[in-house]
Amino acid sequence: MTTLRIAVVQMLSSADPATNLATIADRVTEAAAAGAALVLFPEAAMCRFGEPLLPIAEPVDGRWTSGLRAIADREQVVVAAGMFTPAGDGRVHNTLRAVGPGVDAAYDKIHLFDAFGFQESRTVAEGREPVLIYVAGARVGLTLCYDVRFPGLYTELANRGAQVICVAASWGAGPGKVEQWELLTRARALDTTTFVLAAAQADPIAVGEPAGSAPTGVGHSAVINPRGEVLAALAGKPGLLVVDLDLDEVERTRAVLPVLANRRY
């Protein structure tokens, strides 16, 4: 059996990147002590939405990423966390940065959240290219939040060999939104017969903080297997999931449920 131990962190980002980096350091230390090789944080782990993003944005190899890399190198794990990088047109990229042993990658969010009265494209420029990383021999795809509503990106990552797909999110609250998040993450696992790691910002209401005007979080981070079954999940508060993924389950599932091979469109 080929096993990958992963950790999914549910955090409540503040407006201060340094404070958030300190939180990341604590959670990575905890996850590494539990034996995780990959630690996934939510979208906007660098800074919560609702703040001016351009002054906060840094290059992919700026100070904040240097701090993230130092944490990953110290604990010898791969860390993936949401940040903002300059796009060069007065906007930023919404970036999932992954660093650690043998990994140095950045995925810019392709699908921007122009929905439910929010217009992410005003301040964020879209990405263009899917991204895969390799963690302890496992092929891992990177996605962000609204991407999860677009199965084509997920099947493309599976076509490129992904066995695990990460979705880091700051999922906005609203009627039915938790149910949609749970449904979509499980559906993407079934579409691709991969493991889906879903790391969400915590629900500020769950810890007694007021909800902001921008999307923050509803919690409900989860780890889902290739059959769409939830292996572990959180509720609204910050927390940590550590799960062993049996990577051989991907091929076993595809042998009996060959949805990728059976596609006609």
C-alpha positions in Angstrom: 0.0 0.0 0.0 1.3 3.4 -1.0 0.3 5.9 1.7 0.5 9.7 1.9 -0.2 11.3 5.3 -1.7 14.8 4.8 -3.0 17.6 7.0 -5.8 20.0 6.3 -5.8 23.2 8.4 -9.0 25.3 9.0 -7.9 28.7 10.2 -9.5 32.1 10.6 -7.1 34.6 8.9 -6.7 38.1 10.3 -5.8 41.3 8.4 -2.1 40.9 9.4 0.1 38.7 7.3 2.7 38.3 10.0 0.1 37.1 12.5 -1.2 34.7 10.0 2.3 33.4 9.2 2.8 32.7 13.0 -0.5 30.7 13.0 0.7 28.8 10.0 4.0 28.0 11.7 2.2 26.6 14.8 -0.2 24.4 12.7 2.7 23.1 10.5 4.7 22.1 13.6 1.6 20.3 14.9 1.0 18.6 11.6 4.6 17.6 11.1 4.7 16.1 14.6 1.8 13.9 13.5 3.8 12.8 10.5 2.1 14.7 7.7 4.1 15.2 4.4 1.7 17.8 3.0 -0.1 20.6 5.0 -2.8 22.4 3.2 -4.1 25.9 4.3 -7.1 27.8 3.0 -7.3 30.5 0.4 -6.4 34.0 1.8 -4.2 32.4 4.5 -1.9 35.4 4.0 -4.7 38.0 4.7 -8.4 37.7 4.9 -10.6 39.2 2.2 -12.2 42.6 2.9 -8.8 44.3 3.1 -7.1 46.3 0.2 -5.2 43.5 -1.5 -2.7 45.4 -3.7 -0.7 46.9 -0.7 -0.6 43.4 0.9 0.4 41.5 -2.3 4.0 40.3 -2.5 6.0 38.6 -5.3 5.9 34.8 -5.2 9.4 34.9 -3.7 8.8 37.8 -1.4 9.2 38.1 2.4 6.0 36.2 3.2 6.9 33.3 1.0 10.4 33.3 2.4 8.8 32.9 5.9 6.5 30.1 4.5 9.5 28.3 3.0 11.5 28.6 6.2 8.6 26.9 8.1 8.4 24.2 5.5 12.1 23.6 5.4 12.4 23.5 9.2 9.7 20.8 9.5 10.6 19.1 6.2 7.0 19.1 4.9 5.3 20.6 1.9 3.1 23.5 2.8 0.4 25.0 0.5 -1.2 28.3 1.5 -3.3 31.0 -0.1 -1.7 34.4 -0.7 -1.9 37.4 -3.0 0.8 38.3 -5.6 1.0 41.4 -7.9 -0.6 40.9 -11.4 1.1 43.9 -12.9 -2.2 45.7 -14.0 -3.2 47.2 -10.7 -4.8 44.0 -9.6 -3.4 40.9 -7.8 -3.4 37.2 -8.4 -5.1 35.0 -5.9 -2.3 32.5 -5.5 -2.0 29.1 -3.9 1.8 28.9 -3.0 3.3 25.5 -2.4 6.8 25.1 -1.0 8.9 22.5 0.8 11.3 19.6 0.0 11.5 19.4 -3.8 8.5 21.7 -4.3 8.4 25.4 -5.4 5.1 26.1 -7.2 2.4 28.8 -7.5 -1.1 28.4 -8.8 -3.0 31.5 -9.8 -6.8 31.1 -9.5 -8.4 30.6 -12.9 -12.1 31.0 -12.1 -12.8 34.3 -10.3 -15.8 34.7 -8.0 -18.0 37.1 -9.9 -21.2 35.8 -8.2 -23.6 36.3 -5.4 -23.1 40.1 -5.7 -19.3 39.9 -5.2 -16.9 40.8 -8.1 -13.5 39.3 -7.5 -12.3 40.3 -11.0 -12.3 44.0 -10.0 -9.2 43.4 -7.9 -8.0 40.0 -9.0 -6.6 38.9 -12.4 -7.3 35.4 -13.6 -4.8 32.7 -13.8 -4.2 30.6 -17.0 -2.6 27.3 -16.3 -3.4 24.3 -14.1 -0.6 23.3 -11.7 0.5 19.9 -10.4 3.1 19.3 -7.7 4.8 16.1 -6.5 4.7 15.2 -2.8 6.5 12.1 -1.7 5.9 10.6 -5.1 2.2 11.5 -5.2 0.8 13.8 -7.9 -1.2 16.6 -6.4 -3.3 19.2 -8.2 -3.9 22.8 -6.8 -7.2 24.7 -7.0 -8.8 27.6 -5.2 -12.4 28.1 -4.0 -14.7 29.1 -6.9 -12.7 26.6 -9.1 -14.6 23.8 -7.4 -17.7 24.8 -9.4 -16.0 24.0 -12.7 -15.4 20.2 -13.1 -13.4 20.7 -16.3 -10.4 22.0 -14.4 -10.6 19.0 -12.1 -10.8 16.5 -14.9 -7.9 18.2 -16.6 -5.8 17.8 -13.5 -6.8 14.1 -13.4 -5.8 13.8 -17.1 -2.4 15.2 -16.1 -2.1 12.4 -13.5 -3.4 13.9 -10.3 -4.1 11.4 -7.6 -5.0 14.1 -5.0 -6.6 17.5 -5.7 -6.4 20.4 -3.2 -9.0 23.1 -3.0 -8.2 26.0 -0.7 -11.2 28.2 0.0 -12.6 31.3 1.7 -16.2 30.1 1.1 -18.7 32.9 1.5 -21.6 32.4 3.8 -25.2 32.5 2.7 -28.3 30.3 2.4 -27.4 26.8 1.3 -23.7 27.6 0.9 -22.4 25.0 3.3 -24.5 22.4 1.5 -23.1 23.5 -1.8 -19.5 23.3 -0.6 -20.0 19.8 0.7 -21.8 18.7 -2.5 -19.3 20.3 -4.8 -16.2 18.9 -3.1 -17.6 15.4 -3.1 -18.8 15.7 -6.7 -15.3 16.7 -7.8 -13.9 13.6 -6.1 -16.4 11.5 -8.0 -15.8 13.3 -11.3 -12.1 12.6 -11.2 -11.9 9.5 -8.9 -9.2 11.3 -6.9 -8.8 12.3 -3.3 -10.0 15.8 -2.7 -8.5 17.9 0.2 -10.8 20.8 1.0 -9.3 23.4 3.3 -11.7 26.3 4.2 -11.5 29.4 6.2 -13.2 28.9 9.6 -16.6 30.5 10.3 -16.1 33.7 12.2 -19.6 33.4 13.8 -18.5 30.1 15.3 -15.8 31.8 17.3 -17.9 34.9 18.2 -16.5 37.3 15.6 -18.7 39.3 13.3 -19.0 38.3 9.6 -17.4 40.9 7.3 -18.8 42.3 4.0 -16.4 40.2 1.9 -16.4 36.3 1.7 -14.7 35.0 4.8 -15.6 31.4 5.6 -18.1 28.8 6.7 -15.7 26.1 7.8 -16.5 22.4 7.0 -13.1 21.5 5.7 -12.9 17.8 4.7 -10.9 15.0 3.2 -12.8 13.0 0.6 -11.9 9.7 -1.1 -12.1 8.8 -4.8 -15.6 7.4 -4.3 -16.9 10.7 -2.9 -16.9 9.4 0.8 -15.9 11.9 3.5 -13.0 10.4 5.5 -12.8 13.3 8.0 -14.4 16.7 8.4 -14.6 19.7 10.6 -17.5 22.0 11.6 -17.2 25.8 11.8 -14.3 26.4 14.2 -10.6 26.3 13.4 -9.0 22.9 13.5 -6.7 20.3 12.0 -7.3 17.1 10.1 -4.6 14.5 9.7 -5.5 11.6 7.4 -3.6 8.8 5.7 -4.5 8.5 2.0 -4.1 5.1 0.4 -3.0 6.2 -3.0 -3.6 2.7 -4.5 -7.3 3.4 -3.9 -7.3 5.8 -6.8 -6.4 3.0 -9.3 -8.8 0.5 -7.5 -11.6 2.9 -7.8 -10.9 3.7 -11.5 -10.9 0.0 -12.2 -14.5 -0.4 -11.0 -15.7 3.2 -11.8 -13.9 4.2 -14.9 -15.7 7.6 -15.4 -12.5 9.2 -16.9 -12.1 6.3 -19.5 -15.9 6.2 -20.2 -16.2 10.0 -21.1 -17.6 10.9 -24.5 -17.8 14.7 -24.1 
